Amino acid sequence: MHKKSSPHVARLQPSRTLPESLEELRAGLLGTPRSIPPKYFYDARGAELFDRICEAPEYYPTRTEDELLRRHAATMMRDCRPGELFELGSGNARKTRRLFDACEAQGHSCDYVPMDVCEATLEQLGSELQRRYPWLSVSPMAGDYNAGLANLPAATNGAVNRLVLFLGGTVGNLSEEHGRLLLGEVRDLIPAGGHLLLGADRDKEPTLLEAAYNDAQGLTSEFNRNVLHVLNTLLNADFRPEYFEHHAPYLPEKGRVEMRLVSTRAQQVQLPRLDATLELRAGEYILTEISRKFSYPELEQMLFSSGLRVKTHYESPDPCYSLLLAESRARTPAEEERSAASRG
């Protein structure tokens, strides 16, 4: 039998310019409030720690979303009959395999376009999936969706029924403005007949939310501080991770959890590649990630304002998490004009 070669990883050309790493880190670390973009979490150690966090008893989002997919994947695939699954931030596509299994059980074939920033991850994923699902055509796409989706090619098989996947509650890591911009771009990828499957965490008891980001094993604390090792390498800096404490409060007035690194003492950190010194007071913090939590009306409105409408809502009973299957809605001329302007 002829052995299938590993899928070629294409590269998506950005449709807008993102700041270079040094510029981005200068703005975050030396600005007010101080911050580090969360993409710097994921070196090899950070990725390993995050996988372990997802298995922690307190961290419900991953297993809750996976259970919703397990329970409803067959219905989703019957309703959508997608010609292509396009996934933003695919990672190892562990949960997405629920959808492939449903397609296989129904005798439905489709193409899969996983998009991620790491080419090595995509190469490994493509080979794995082709071995497990010989009928599945995999076309990995390397790129950062924060740099825009306008240059994404048409659906791989020419079908209009593209299903875009944005799972993991990642929409909650985006600011309100950024989330609306990204979802507006997604809407442009799914003309009539296409869908978006969005995973989003819901607002709930603060004790449940804070426990999820402050696990008893200390994995999230270690994950948060690990970003300082990443910055030491990138900036030739001298952060001392032991001089920082992990703190992840839920802020009800903002409807979000904030991951912070709190300086336990007055300290100076040398940042040679930025030609700067970071001075921190005792108790001052660096924001490393936000995680917004939504009410159902907020999710519905967020999608509607991006040119989408909820078709089916899949909701877990406890703790509450949502998968929303959305479709395009007709935009008014004013909305089209605003959408075009936001894309530059």
FENCOR-V829205 format. One record per residue. RES is the residue in one letter. PHI is phi in whole degrees, -180 to 180 (* if undefined). OMEGA is omega in whole degrees, -180 to 180 (NA if undefined). D_LAST is the distance of its C-alpha to the last C-alpha in Angstrom with 1 decimal. Layout:
# FENCOR-V829205
((RES,PHI,OMEGA,D_LAST) (RES,PHI,OMEGA,D_LAST))
This chain:
# FENCOR-V829205
((M,*,180,49.6) (H,-71,-179,46.6) (K,-84,179,44.5) (K,-69,176,40.8) (S,-78,179,38.8) (S,-64,-179,36.1) (P,-62,176,32.7) (H,-74,178,30.4) (V,-92,176,27.4) (A,-84,179,24.3) (R,-119,178,21.3) (L,-82,178,17.7) (Q,-74,-179,15.4) (P,-65,177,12.5) (S,-104,170,8.9) (R,-148,-174,7.9) (T,-87,173,10.6) (L,-101,178,13.1) (P,-64,174,15.9) (E,-65,-175,19.1) (S,-55,-177,22.0) (L,-65,179,24.0) (E,-63,-179,21.2) (E,-64,-179,20.3) (L,-72,176,24.0) (R,-61,-179,24.8) (A,-62,-178,22.3) (G,-73,-174,23.8) (L,-74,-176,27.4) (L,-100,179,27.8) (G,-88,178,25.6) (T,-132,-8,26.8) (P,-71,-179,27.3) (R,-71,-177,27.8) (S,-154,173,26.0) (I,-130,178,25.7) (P,-60,-174,22.8) (P,-65,179,24.7) (K,-63,-179,23.8) (Y,-79,174,26.5) (F,-62,-158,29.1) (Y,-100,160,29.4) (D,-82,-177,31.7) (A,-60,-180,34.7) (R,-67,179,36.7) (G,-63,180,33.8) (A,-65,179,33.2) (E,-64,180,37.0) (L,-65,-180,37.2) (F,-64,177,34.5) (D,-59,180,36.4) (R,-72,176,39.5) (I,-59,-178,37.8) (C,-62,179,36.9) (E,-99,-179,40.6) (A,-69,-178,41.7) (P,-57,-176,43.6) (E,-76,-172,41.5) (Y,-90,-174,38.1) (Y,-79,-169,37.9) (P,-57,-175,34.2) (T,-65,-177,34.6) (R,-71,179,37.9) (T,-70,178,37.1) (E,-65,180,34.0) (D,-62,179,36.1) (E,-67,176,38.9) (L,-63,178,36.7) (L,-66,179,35.5) (R,-58,-174,39.1) (R,-74,-169,40.3) (H,-119,-176,37.7) (A,-57,-178,36.3) (A,-62,179,38.8) (T,-65,179,37.7) (M,-58,-177,34.0) (M,-71,176,34.5) (R,-66,-179,36.8) (D,-72,-173,34.3) (C,-92,-173,31.3) (R,44,-173,33.0) (P,-70,171,29.9) (G,-84,179,29.7) (E,-147,169,27.3) (L,-104,178,26.7) (F,-115,-173,23.4) (E,-115,175,23.6) (L,-83,180,21.1) (G,63,-171,23.1) (S,-67,-174,26.2) (G,56,-180,28.6) (N,-93,175,32.0) (A,55,-176,31.3) (R,-61,-179,34.6) (K,-74,-179,33.9) (T,-62,-179,32.1) (R,-64,173,35.4) (R,-59,-179,36.7) (L,-72,177,34.5) (F,-64,179,35.8) (D,-62,179,39.3) (A,-65,177,38.8) (C,-60,-179,37.6) (E,-61,-180,40.6) (A,-64,-179,43.0) (Q,-94,-178,41.8) (G,68,-179,41.9) (H,-105,178,38.2) (S,-106,178,36.3) (C,-153,175,32.6) (D,-100,179,30.2) (Y,-130,178,28.6) (V,-120,176,25.4) (P,-83,179,25.5) (M,-117,179,22.4) (D,-155,-179,23.2) (V,-83,-173,22.7) (C,-100,-179,26.4) (E,-65,-179,27.6) (A,-63,177,31.2) (T,-61,-179,30.8) (L,-67,178,29.2) (E,-62,180,32.1) (Q,-64,-180,34.7) (L,-62,-179,33.2) (G,-60,180,33.0) (S,-66,179,36.6) (E,-59,-176,37.8) (L,-68,180,36.3) (Q,-68,176,37.6) (R,-71,-176,41.1) (R,-77,-177,41.0) (Y,-127,-175,39.4) (P,-59,-179,40.5) (W,-81,-174,39.0) (L,-88,175,35.5) (S,-88,-176,33.1) (V,-111,-180,30.9) (S,-128,-175,27.9) (P,-65,-178,26.5) (M,-131,179,22.9) (A,-89,179,22.3) (G,169,180,19.0) (D,-110,-177,17.2) (Y,-65,175,15.3) (N,-67,179,13.6) (A,-89,174,11.8) (G,99,-177,10.2) (L,-118,-174,12.2) (A,-63,-178,10.5) (N,-94,177,13.2) (L,-67,179,16.0) (P,-63,174,18.8) (A,-61,-180,20.4) (A,-50,-170,23.2) (T,-58,-179,25.9) (N,-107,178,28.6) (G,77,-177,26.7) (A,-78,177,27.3) (V,-86,-176,25.0) (N,-85,176,26.5) (R,-82,174,24.4) (L,-109,177,25.1) (V,-92,180,22.4) (L,-109,174,24.2) (F,-136,-169,23.0) (L,-104,173,26.3) (G,81,-177,28.1) (G,71,-175,26.7) (T,-64,177,23.8) (V,-58,179,21.4) (G,-72,177,23.7) (N,-83,-179,22.7) (L,-101,173,19.2) (S,-64,180,18.5) (E,-57,-179,18.1) (E,-66,-179,14.5) (H,-65,179,13.8) (G,-62,180,16.0) (R,-65,179,14.4) (L,-63,-178,10.9) (L,-64,-179,13.0) (L,-65,174,15.2) (G,-64,177,12.7) (E,-70,177,11.6) (V,-62,179,15.4) (R,-56,-180,16.1) (D,-70,179,14.3) (L,-85,-174,16.7) (I,-125,175,19.7) (P,-65,-177,20.4) (A,-48,-180,23.9) (G,101,-180,26.4) (G,-97,-177,24.2) (H,-144,169,24.3) (L,-118,171,23.0) (L,-112,-173,25.8) (L,-113,173,24.8) (G,-101,-178,27.2) (A,-146,178,27.3) (D,-84,-175,30.0) (R,-104,175,31.6) (D,-70,-174,33.0) (K,-162,-180,36.7) (E,-54,179,39.6) (P,-54,-179,38.5) (T,-63,177,41.4) (L,-67,-178,40.1) (L,-67,-177,36.6) (E,-69,177,38.0) (A,-64,-178,40.4) (A,-64,-177,37.7) (Y,-109,178,36.1) (N,-141,-173,39.5) (D,-66,-175,41.6) (A,-64,180,45.3) (Q,-76,-179,45.1) (G,79,-178,42.7) (L,-66,-179,40.3) (T,-68,176,37.2) (S,-62,179,38.6) (E,-66,178,39.1) (F,-60,-178,35.6) (N,-65,-179,34.1) (R,-69,-179,36.2) (N,-60,-180,35.6) (V,-61,179,32.1) (L,-70,173,34.1) (H,-63,178,35.8) (V,-61,-179,32.5) (L,-67,176,31.4) (N,-59,179,34.9) (T,-71,-176,34.3) (L,-67,-171,30.8) (L,-110,-173,31.6) (N,54,-174,35.4) (A,-88,-180,35.7) (D,-127,172,38.8) (F,-57,173,37.7) (R,-109,-177,40.8) (P,-54,-179,39.7) (E,-70,177,43.1) (Y,-92,-180,42.3) (F,-130,174,39.6) (E,-112,174,40.1) (H,-77,177,37.8) (H,-143,-178,37.0) (A,-139,-180,35.0) (P,-81,169,35.6) (Y,-93,-179,34.3) (L,-109,-175,32.9) (P,-61,-180,33.5) (E,-67,177,31.9) (K,-104,-179,28.5) (G,66,-177,29.4) (R,-154,167,28.9) (V,-90,175,30.8) (E,-117,174,30.0) (M,-87,-177,31.2) (R,-132,167,32.5) (L,-113,-174,34.6) (V,-100,178,37.1) (S,-71,-178,39.0) (T,-87,-179,42.7) (R,-158,170,43.7) (A,-69,-176,42.7) (Q,-155,174,41.4) (Q,-116,178,39.7) (V,-120,179,37.5) (Q,-83,-179,37.1) (L,-123,-173,33.7) (P,-55,-176,34.7) (R,-72,173,31.4) (L,-101,-177,29.6) (D,52,-175,32.6) (A,-149,173,32.9) (T,-121,178,35.3) (L,-96,179,34.3) (E,-106,-178,36.8) (L,-121,173,37.2) (R,-85,172,39.6) (A,-61,-179,41.7) (G,92,177,39.9) (E,-74,-176,36.4) (Y,-124,172,33.9) (I,-112,179,30.9) (L,-79,-178,28.5) (T,-111,179,27.8) (E,-166,167,26.4) (I,-111,175,25.8) (S,-140,-178,26.9) (R,-73,178,26.2) (K,-119,-166,28.8) (F,-117,162,28.2) (S,-83,179,30.5) (Y,-61,177,30.3) (P,-59,178,29.0) (E,-65,178,26.1) (L,-64,-180,25.2) (E,-61,-180,25.5) (Q,-68,178,23.3) (M,-60,179,20.6) (L,-67,-178,20.5) (F,-62,-179,20.9) (S,-69,177,18.0) (S,-100,178,15.8) (G,88,-178,17.4) (L,-125,173,20.4) (R,-137,-179,24.0) (V,-72,176,26.8) (K,-97,179,29.3) (T,-141,179,31.7) (H,-115,176,32.1) (Y,-106,-172,34.2) (E,-127,175,35.5) (S,-81,-179,37.9) (P,-72,-175,40.8) (D,-165,-8,41.1) (P,-73,-167,39.2) (C,-72,180,36.5) (Y,-145,-176,33.5) (S,-124,161,31.4) (L,-111,-178,30.1) (L,-118,174,28.0) (L,-94,-175,27.7) (A,-121,178,24.9) (E,-131,180,23.8) (S,-67,170,21.1) (R,-121,179,21.8) (A,-69,177,20.9) (R,-89,172,18.0) (T,-74,176,18.7) (P,-54,-180,16.9) (A,-65,178,15.6) (E,-67,177,14.4) (E,-60,-179,12.6) (E,-66,179,10.9) (R,-65,179,9.9) (S,-63,179,8.9) (A,-62,-179,6.5) (A,-66,-179,5.1) (S,-67,178,5.4) (R,-81,178,3.8) (G,79,NA,0.0))
